[in-house]
C-alpha cells in the first residue's frame, strides 16, 4: 500500500503534534497514530478534501454537488419562459440510502497498571449492527504495554498508549487509552516455622506416645510388641475385661502383642502397690 507523509496539529493533546513529527502512514488511513486525529499533508504527502474554496479535489467535489443539486425547470405552457429550480435533500425513489456514520468509544481512556497486571479494553461501536473491522495498535514509541484483542498487559515501567481503530461504511475512526505502568510490588513472604521431622521408632526398642500414656519397650510396626512399660497420663482401665483402673503416674510392666497387653503383667501404683494383671 502507498505511504504518505503528514503532521498532526492537535497541539497540547498529542506528543507527536507538539514535537512536529512527520508521520508516514497508509494513504487510506490518514490519521495520527498517537491521537487518531486527521493529519495535515506535507511535501511528498497526499492532500485531503478541504472544506473551503480552491481548485483541489475538495473544491471539485463540492462544485459537482452544487451542479447535481440543481435541476432545470420545464417550459411554461403557452410561453417561452423557463424556470431554474434548486435541488432537494429529499431522497428520491430508488436512491440507495446513505450509510450511517460510525463512531467508537472505549470503556476507559486512561489507566494505571503495575508490571505484570492486565487490563481489558472494550470498544463500543455505533451503530451496533454495523459490519466493522477492529484493529488494536500499541504505541510505537514505548514498550510499556502489549495488546492483543483488547487485552492489555503491562510489561515494563513507563507510559504508553493503545489505539483502537474501526473501519466500517467507508469510515475510519479511532479512540485511545493512555497507560502509566508502575513497578510491581515486592511479594511479601512470611517466615513460617519448619516442622522438624520426628523419627518415630517402628521396630526394635524405643518410646512411643499412646495418647493415654507413654510406652517404652519392644516395638513392631510402631506398636508395643514384646516386653515394655506404660506410664499412664490419664485414668484408664488396664485391660478391658478387668476392673483395675490405672491413674496418672501409675505404671504397667508386662508383655504386649500388636499393641495390646498379652499375658501376665504388673500394675505399679503411685502409692507403691503392685497388682498382678492377667
Buried (B, 14 or more C-beta within 10 A) or exposed (E): EEEBBBBBEBEEEBBBBEEEBBBEBEEEBBBBBBBBBEBBBEEEBBBBEEEEEEEEEBBEEBEEEEEEEEEEEEEEEEEEEEEEEEEEEEEEEEEEEEEEEBBBBBEEEEBEBEBEBEBEBEBEBBEEEBEBEBEBBBBEBBEBBBBEEBEBBBBEEBBBBBBBBBBBBEBBBBBBBBBBBEEEEEEEEEEEEEEEEEEEEEEEEBBBEBEEBBBBBBBBEEBBBBBBBBBBBEEBEBBEEEEBEBEEEBBBBBBBEEBEBBEEBEBBBEEEEEBEBE
